[in-house]
């Protein structure tokens, strides 16, 4: 963000979006919202929550597996 000029560092440990960064964030937000709307068309909130929960469990399973667990 700093290298691309989206933000400044007003003090150590803190970033602030500059005007260009705010514009870019706004465009990214619009694209994410459009993608989310398109990808969830016809999916109920309950189905979405179930899918997210299952994917989180799958991720947890993979992250906690050791390399020997993954070899045949």
MODELLER restraints for C-alpha pairs under 7 A, 6 or more apart:
rsr = mdl.restraints
at = mdl.atoms
rsr.add(forms.Gaussian(group=physical.xy_distance, feature=features.Distance(at['CA:1:A'], at['CA:7:A']), mean=5.64, stdev=0.5))
rsr.add(forms.Gaussian(group=physical.xy_distance, feature=features.Distance(at['CA:2:A'], at['CA:8:A']), mean=6.14, stdev=0.5))
rsr.add(forms.Gaussian(group=physical.xy_distance, feature=features.Distance(at['CA:6:A'], at['CA:17:A']), mean=5.78, stdev=0.5))
rsr.add(forms.Gaussian(group=physical.xy_distance, feature=features.Distance(at['CA:6:A'], at['CA:18:A']), mean=5.80, stdev=0.5))
rsr.add(forms.Gaussian(group=physical.xy_distance, feature=features.Distance(at['CA:6:A'], at['CA:20:A']), mean=5.83, stdev=0.5))
rsr.add(forms.Gaussian(group=physical.xy_distance, feature=features.Distance(at['CA:6:A'], at['CA:21:A']), mean=3.80, stdev=0.5))
rsr.add(forms.Gaussian(group=physical.xy_distance, feature=features.Distance(at['CA:7:A'], at['CA:15:A']), mean=6.23, stdev=0.5))
rsr.add(forms.Gaussian(group=physical.xy_distance, feature=features.Distance(at['CA:7:A'], at['CA:16:A']), mean=5.26, stdev=0.5))
rsr.add(forms.Gaussian(group=physical.xy_distance, feature=features.Distance(at['CA:7:A'], at['CA:17:A']), mean=4.14, stdev=0.5))
rsr.add(forms.Gaussian(group=physical.xy_distance, feature=features.Distance(at['CA:7:A'], at['CA:18:A']), mean=5.07, stdev=0.5))
rsr.add(forms.Gaussian(group=physical.xy_distance, feature=features.Distance(at['CA:7:A'], at['CA:21:A']), mean=6.03, stdev=0.5))
rsr.add(forms.Gaussian(group=physical.xy_distance, feature=features.Distance(at['CA:8:A'], at['CA:15:A']), mean=5.69, stdev=0.5))
rsr.add(forms.Gaussian(group=physical.xy_distance, feature=features.Distance(at['CA:8:A'], at['CA:16:A']), mean=5.34, stdev=0.5))
rsr.add(forms.Gaussian(group=physical.xy_distance, feature=features.Distance(at['CA:8:A'], at['CA:17:A']), mean=6.39, stdev=0.5))
rsr.add(forms.Gaussian(group=physical.xy_distance, feature=features.Distance(at['CA:8:A'], at['CA:18:A']), mean=6.61, stdev=0.5))
rsr.add(forms.Gaussian(group=physical.xy_distance, feature=features.Distance(at['CA:9:A'], at['CA:15:A']), mean=4.63, stdev=0.5))
rsr.add(forms.Gaussian(group=physical.xy_distance, feature=features.Distance(at['CA:9:A'], at['CA:16:A']), mean=6.22, stdev=0.5))
rsr.add(forms.Gaussian(group=physical.xy_distance, feature=features.Distance(at['CA:10:A'], at['CA:16:A']), mean=6.91, stdev=0.5))
